Amino acid sequence: MRLTRVLFPLLACGDSNGGVGESCGEDGCDSGLSCRRDFPGTFCAQDCTAEGEGGGCPSGALCTRQFDALMCSPVCDAESDCRDSYACNGVSNTNLKACQVKL
């Protein structure tokens, strides 16, 4: 009998520890990201350059405005894709949504 392994890709929102938009883990965030402790549950942040575009964000993330700064946020389809205290909101000038702090 031959066994076959099936690998499933990681989802953009919520599956990597310390990646863009995730909580800062015990060891902080992934390389190149900063920990925003002023965000609910902390937030691994990466600056970006233009709202609604990749703007230097990693795959699965989009440049959005969070409070007074532009930063990469995980792309989402529904509220359930986002962490607690974050909403799946439309991003200006796109037909995409991203996880952003609930106001």
Helices and strands as residue ranges (DSSP letters): E 34-36, E 43-45, E 61-66, E 69-76, G 79-81, E 86-90, E 97-101
